[in-house]
Amino acid sequence: MSSTATVTGANPENKLALAKRCSREATLAGAKAAALATVASAAATLASVRMLPWAKANLNPTGQALIICTVAGMAYFVAADKTILSLARRHSYESAPDHLKDTSFHGAAPRPRPPPPAFFSP
């Protein structure tokens, strides 16, 4: 699934195929994160409703389901967004010109530090 291909500007079919593959990877990553978050939040919510008097009195089944679904939805969108951004960053770096890939700084040498004030000298 995570095989990458370089995209040239001349072939829109390659761009479309890459976009579909990236969105599929993001969807799968989001679904995995949502499933994990659902199990974790359901366990915590149901345990707290059974053990804590405040939660037992104030969280009815609708409130519990709302907590669990909200956590699952947030996990889905966060994971999918992170995946899309990382794939876009990787693909934009791969198709960038060579002079933009060189991120090292070739500026002047750093200036020497000035001597400390006289009151610091022994």
Secondary structure, DSSP 4 states (H G I P E B T S, - for coil): --------TT-HHHHHHHHHHHHHHHHHHHHHHHHHHHHHHHHHHHHHHHH-HHHHHH--HHHHHHHHHHHHHHHHHHHHHHHHHHHHHHHHHHTS-HHHH------PPPPPPPPPPGGG--
